[in-house]
């Protein structure tokens, strides 16, 4: 009989395309992936992997078995969801991700409330950018992902996902206390045409949003510094190195030497949680969504 965990390893290899990617997705070592695949090859009596440069690729037999593995694992997950729903108990393991400011601003409240209310539920969380969190849910590496889009730039969701709103997160402009606009009650983005921006990494959703928004107002942004983490951006602002967009979620404490000023055109991020539609009946999913929404209400 085929071993389910080895089929799970093969499925991860097929989805991620590499031993290291499969190991990261399964939260195991690369040597454990190799060992599982060697055992699976002995089990089926066929070669499933072949060398491909410095990496590996699936053989014809490997691709065939991987297709069956995906269907088998999907059925197992559906069976587990149905059993959990029938039992009506919040049990098992729940894997969640959130972008950094949501992980700081929501997870401590939400996950501690979940642990207290449902001690039999094992929680596993990590920080991931929205696109990576969505991909993890689609692949089955995650059960839930807290993601975002902006008021003027929605993020497309793949078919088969369900979402629930957590909060609308207002954003302001953070600037040094001696900035020429620091004493204003509100500002316009066009007034920062000559300032250097401290922004997110190239290609990240929030960075692309900022570039899109500034250019739509006729401003070609001057990007001076990049930092993935909002508190790092604020530290650079405090050092007088530029200005940044500062959402409320996860922002506090604001460093000494930094002032945040609202925008005339109110800017908000829409923060929500996504999960697979086929897991919608799981009590643990419902409990986690409820806890995240409660955390969002407390922040709001």
N, C-alpha and C positions, 0 to 999 in steps of 0.2 A: 504494500500500500504506500502511496506517495506521502511523504512527510509534509505537513502543511507549512511549517516554518521554512523549509527549504524552497517550497513553491513561492512563499512570500519573498524570499531572497531573490529568486529568479525574476519575479515580477518587478521588484525594485530595480534590478539590473536593466531590464527591458525598458522601464520608464525613464530611468536616469541616464542610461547610456554609458555608465562607467562604474567600476568597482568602488571608487571613492564616493561618487554620487549616491550609490546604493547604500553604502555604509553610513553616510550622513543622514539619509532619509530614514534608515532603520535604527539610527542611534547605536550602532555597533562599530567594531573596528573593521578595517579592510581585510585583515587576516581572517576574521570570523566570516566575512562574506566569501572569501576564497575557500575556506574549509566547508562551509555549507554547500557551495557549488560542487566541490569535489565529491562530497557524500551523495549529492543528488545525481551526479553523473554515474557513480557506482550503482546507485539505486535503479536507474533506468537502463543502464548498460549502453549508453551512447554518449558521445562527446557533445556537450552543450555550449562550450565556449572555445573560441579560437583566438590566438594572438593576433593583434592588429596594431602594428607599430609598437609603441610602449603600452598600449592598452589592450583591451579584449573586445571581441564582438560575438554575438550569438550565432551559432551555426544554424542550419536549416532546422535541425531537430530542436535546438534551443528556442528558436522563434515559435515553432509549433507548440512546444510545451508551455512557453510563456503566454500564448494566447489562451490556452486552456487554464493556466494558472490564474489569469486575470478574471476569467468567468467564475472559477471555483472560489476565489477569495471574495468576489462580489456576492456570491450566494451565501458564503459563510457570514459575511458582515450583515447581510439582510436577515439571516436567521438569528444572529445575535441581537439585532435591533428589535426583531419581533418578540424574542423571548424577554428582552429587557422591558419592552412596552407591556407585554402581558403580565409580567411580574409587578410592573408599576414602581420599581425601586430604582433609586439613583445609585448605581453601582458600576464597577468596572473601571476602565481607564479613559481619561479624557485628555486629548492633546490639543493645546491652544497656542495661537501666536498672536502677536500684536505689534504694530509699529512702535518705535521706542517711546514716544511721549504717551501713548495709550498704555503701554506696559507699565510705565511709571505712574500714570495718573489713574488707571482703572484696575489693574491686576491686584495690587495689594488689598484693596477693599473687596473686590469681587471674589478672588480666590480664597481669601480667609473666611468670607461668609459661606462659600460653598463647602469648605473643609469642615466648618463648625456644624453646618446643617446636615451634611452628608458625609460622615466620617469613612464610609466604605468606598467612597469615590476617590480614585487615585488621579491626581492632577499633574500634568506635565506641560510646562509653558516655555516659550522662547520668544525672542524678539526677531521679527522679520518685517521687511518693507511690504507694503500692501500687495504689490504684484506677486512677490514670493509667497506670501501667506495664501493668496487665492490659488496659486499653482499647487501649493501643498495640500489644500483641501480637495482640489480636483483630482490630484494623484492618489489621495487617500492617506498621505503622510500625516495629515492633521484632521481633527474633527471640526474645529472652529477657527476662524481667523478674524481678528478685529482689523478693519481696513478703513479707508477714507476716500472721499473725493472732495472737490471744491465746488462752491456755489456756481461757478461758471465753467467748470471742466469736469463732467461726470466720468466715472471709471466704468467701462463696460464689464459686465459679469458674464462668464460662460454659462451656457445652458446647463440646467441640472442643479443650480445653486439657489438657495433661499437666503434672504437677508432680513435683518430687523434693525431698525434705527436705535442707536444708543444715545447720541446727543448731537446738537449743533455746536461746534466749537468756534467761538469768535477769535479773530486774529487781529493784532495791532502791529504797528511798526516799532521796533526797539532801536533806540539810538543813544549815543553817549549823552550824559547830562549837559555837556557844553555845546551840543549840536544847535545849529541856528533855529531849528523847529521844535526844540525840546519843551518850550513853554507854551506851545499851542494846545488848544482843546481838541482839535482834530486836524488831520492832514490829508493830502491827496497824493497818490503814488507818483503822479507826474512831477511833484516837487522834489523828488529824489533823483532826477535825471543825471545830476552831476556827482552823486554819491556812489561809493563802492558798496556793492551788496555782498553780504555774507550769506551763502545759500547752501543748499544740499548738494549731494554728489551728482555729477553729470549723468543724465538719463533717469534719475529718480523722479517719481511722479510729482512730488512737491516742487522740485527744481523746474521741471517742465511747465508746471502750472505758473510759477512766478515769471518765467521767461515769456510765456504766452500772454499773461495778463499785462505785463509792462509793455510788450510790443504792441498789444492791441490798443494801448493808450498813446502810441507814438513815441515810446521811450525805448531806446536801445540800451539794455542794462549793462552796467560795468560790474563784472563779477571779480571781486578781489580775492575772496577766500571761500573754501568749501568745507563743510563739516556736517556729518550725518546726524549728529546728536544736537538737539536744540540748546542744551545748556552749554555746549562748546561754542555754538554760535553766539550766545549771549556773553560768554567770557571774552570772545573776540571783540564784540561791541564795546564791552566795558574797557577794553584796552585802546579804544578809539580807532579801530581798524575798519569800521564801516557800519552799515545798518542791516537789519534783518527783519523778516516777518516773524512775529512771535505769537503763535496760538496760545490760548489760555491753558489748555490741557497739558499738564505736566510741566508748566512753565515755572512755577514757584519753587524755591525762592529766587526772585530776580536779583542778580548781582548788584552790589553797590556800584554806582557810577552809570547805571543804565536807566533810561526812562522809556516807558511804552506809551504810545499815543494812538487813540482810535483813528480809523480811516473814515473820511466823509461818506464814501460808499462802503457800507458795512461788509466786511469780508468774513466768511464763515467756512469752516470745513464740516462736512457731513461725516460723522463717525458711525459706523455700523458693523454688525457682526454677520458673517456668512457661514453657511454650512451646506452639506449636500442634502438635496430633497429626499433621497432614499433613507436618510437618517432622522427625518423629521419626527418620527414617533418615539425616539429614544428619550426617556425621562431625564437622562443626564444632560442631553442637549438642551432640553427645555429649562432645566434648572440653571444651567450655565448662562443661557440667554437672559433669564430673569435676574440673575445676580449681576450680570454686566449692565443691564438697563438700570438696576437700582444704583450701581456705582456711578453710572452716567448722571442720574438724577441728583446724587449727592454732590457731584462736581458742578453740575449746572446751577 
